[in-house]
C-alpha cells in the first residue's frame, strides 16, 4: 500500500499534537517529570520544596444519603467543600512558573503563569 503525501502530513501533525499535549501537562524537575496522577510525596521527592504553598476549599456538589441506625429513615450528609493544595514552582529562567493542584493527595492539574525572568 502506498501512502499519499497529504496523508503522511496529516499523520505527522497528529503525532506532533499528541506529543506536545502530553508535554504540556508536565513539569521537569531534576531530570524527572512531575505528571498528573502523581502523589504529593512523589512530587516532593522529584521537585523538592515549592517556592510557595497555598490551600483553599473547593465547593463539592456531591451529597450522600445514609440509612439511620434505627432503620426508620435516612440522613443526608453534605460535605461543604474539599481541600485543594497548590504548590508553585520556579522551574528556572525562561520557563513558566508552574502551579500544581492536589486533591486528596494526588496531582489533578497544572497551571502555568508568567515567564521567569
C-alpha positions as a Markdown table, in Angstrom:
| # | Residue | x | y | z |
|---|---|---|---|---|
| 1 | Unk | 0.0 | 0.0 | 0.0 |
| 2 | Unk | 1.4 | 3.4 | -1.0 |
| 3 | Unk | 0.7 | 6.3 | 1.3 |
| 4 | Unk | 0.0 | 9.7 | -0.2 |
| 5 | Unk | 1.9 | 12.8 | 0.7 |
| 6 | Unk | -1.1 | 14.6 | 2.3 |
| 7 | Unk | -1.8 | 11.5 | 4.4 |
| 8 | Unk | 1.8 | 11.5 | 5.7 |
| 9 | Unk | 1.5 | 15.1 | 6.7 |
| 10 | Unk | -1.8 | 14.6 | 8.5 |
| 11 | Unk | -0.4 | 11.6 | 10.5 |
| 12 | Unk | 2.7 | 13.6 | 11.3 |
| 13 | Unk | 0.6 | 16.6 | 12.6 |
| 14 | Unk | -1.5 | 14.2 | 14.7 |
| 15 | Unk | 1.6 | 12.7 | 16.3 |
| 16 | Unk | 3.1 | 16.1 | 17.0 |
| 17 | Unk | -0.1 | 17.4 | 18.6 |
| 18 | Unk | -0.4 | 14.3 | 20.9 |
| 19 | Unk | 3.3 | 14.6 | 21.9 |
| 20 | Unk | 3.0 | 18.4 | 22.6 |
| 21 | Unk | -0.2 | 17.9 | 24.5 |
| 22 | Unk | 1.5 | 15.3 | 26.8 |
| 23 | Unk | 4.5 | 17.5 | 27.4 |
| 24 | Unk | 2.2 | 20.5 | 28.2 |
| 25 | Unk | 0.9 | 18.7 | 31.3 |
| 26 | Unk | 4.2 | 18.0 | 33.0 |
| 27 | Unk | 6.9 | 19.8 | 35.0 |
| 28 | Unk | 10.5 | 18.7 | 34.6 |
| 29 | Unk | 12.3 | 18.5 | 37.9 |
| 30 | Unk | 15.9 | 17.4 | 38.3 |
| 31 | Unk | 15.8 | 15.2 | 35.2 |
| 32 | Unk | 12.4 | 13.7 | 36.1 |
| 33 | Unk | 8.8 | 14.6 | 35.2 |
| 34 | Unk | 6.0 | 15.5 | 37.6 |
| 35 | Unk | 2.9 | 14.2 | 36.0 |
| 36 | Unk | -0.9 | 14.3 | 36.6 |
| 37 | Unk | -1.8 | 11.5 | 39.0 |
| 38 | Unk | 1.5 | 11.6 | 40.9 |
| 39 | Unk | 1.2 | 11.8 | 44.7 |
| 40 | Unk | 2.4 | 14.8 | 46.8 |
| 41 | Unk | 5.2 | 12.6 | 48.2 |
| 42 | Unk | 6.3 | 11.7 | 44.7 |
| 43 | Unk | 6.3 | 15.3 | 43.6 |
| 44 | Unk | 8.2 | 16.4 | 46.7 |
| 45 | Unk | 10.8 | 13.7 | 46.0 |
| 46 | Unk | 11.2 | 14.8 | 42.4 |
| 47 | Unk | 11.0 | 18.5 | 42.7 |
| 48 | Unk | 11.7 | 19.4 | 46.3 |
| 49 | Unk | 10.2 | 22.2 | 48.3 |
| 50 | Unk | 8.0 | 24.5 | 46.2 |
| 51 | Unk | 8.6 | 28.3 | 46.3 |
| 52 | Unk | 5.0 | 28.8 | 47.6 |
| 53 | Unk | 2.3 | 26.7 | 49.1 |
| 54 | Unk | -1.4 | 27.6 | 49.4 |
| 55 | Unk | -4.7 | 25.8 | 50.0 |
| 56 | Unk | -8.4 | 26.5 | 49.6 |
| 57 | Unk | -11.7 | 24.9 | 50.0 |
| 58 | Unk | -13.3 | 23.8 | 46.7 |
| 59 | Unk | -17.1 | 23.5 | 46.8 |
| 60 | Unk | -18.3 | 19.9 | 46.4 |
| 61 | Unk | -21.6 | 19.2 | 44.6 |
| 62 | Unk | -22.0 | 15.6 | 45.9 |
| 63 | Unk | -24.1 | 14.6 | 48.9 |
| 64 | Unk | -24.5 | 11.2 | 50.4 |
| 65 | Unk | -27.7 | 9.5 | 51.7 |
| 66 | Unk | -27.0 | 7.2 | 54.6 |
| 67 | Unk | -29.7 | 5.0 | 56.3 |
| 68 | Unk | -30.3 | 5.8 | 60.0 |
| 69 | Unk | -29.1 | 3.3 | 62.5 |
| 70 | Unk | -32.6 | 2.6 | 63.7 |
| 71 | Unk | -33.6 | 1.7 | 60.1 |
| 72 | Unk | -36.6 | 4.2 | 60.1 |
| 73 | Unk | -35.2 | 6.9 | 57.9 |
| 74 | Unk | -32.2 | 8.4 | 56.2 |
| 75 | Unk | -29.6 | 11.1 | 56.8 |
| 76 | Unk | -28.2 | 13.3 | 54.1 |
| 77 | Unk | -24.5 | 14.0 | 54.6 |
| 78 | Unk | -23.4 | 17.1 | 52.7 |
| 79 | Unk | -19.7 | 17.9 | 52.5 |
| 80 | Unk | -19.4 | 21.7 | 52.1 |
| 81 | Unk | -16.0 | 21.6 | 50.4 |
| 82 | Unk | -12.9 | 19.6 | 49.6 |
| 83 | Unk | -9.4 | 20.8 | 50.5 |
| 84 | Unk | -7.2 | 21.6 | 47.5 |
| 85 | Unk | -3.5 | 22.3 | 47.9 |
| 86 | Unk | -1.5 | 24.4 | 45.4 |
| 87 | Unk | 2.3 | 24.2 | 45.2 |
| 88 | Unk | 4.1 | 26.7 | 42.9 |
| 89 | Unk | 7.5 | 26.0 | 41.4 |
| 90 | Unk | 10.0 | 28.2 | 39.7 |
| 91 | Unk | 11.5 | 25.9 | 37.0 |
| 92 | Unk | 14.2 | 28.4 | 36.0 |
| 93 | Unk | 15.0 | 31.3 | 33.8 |
| 94 | Unk | 12.9 | 31.5 | 30.6 |
| 95 | Unk | 10.4 | 28.9 | 31.8 |
| 96 | Unk | 6.9 | 29.5 | 33.2 |
| 97 | Unk | 6.0 | 29.5 | 36.9 |
| 98 | Unk | 4.0 | 26.3 | 37.4 |
| 99 | Unk | 1.3 | 25.8 | 40.0 |
| 100 | Unk | 0.4 | 22.2 | 40.8 |
| 101 | Unk | -3.1 | 21.5 | 42.2 |
| 102 | Unk | -3.6 | 18.5 | 44.5 |
| 103 | Unk | -6.9 | 16.9 | 45.6 |
| 104 | Unk | -6.9 | 14.0 | 48.1 |
| 105 | Unk | -3.1 | 14.0 | 47.9 |
| 106 | Unk | -2.9 | 13.4 | 44.1 |
| 107 | Unk | -1.9 | 15.8 | 41.4 |
| 108 | Unk | -5.0 | 16.8 | 39.5 |
| 109 | Unk | -4.0 | 19.7 | 37.3 |
| 110 | Unk | -1.2 | 22.2 | 36.4 |
| 111 | Unk | -1.4 | 25.9 | 35.6 |
| 112 | Unk | 1.3 | 27.9 | 34.0 |
| 113 | Unk | 1.9 | 31.5 | 35.0 |
| 114 | Unk | 4.2 | 34.2 | 33.7 |
| 115 | Unk | 7.6 | 33.5 | 32.3 |
| 116 | Unk | 10.5 | 33.5 | 34.8 |
| 117 | Unk | 12.9 | 36.4 | 34.0 |
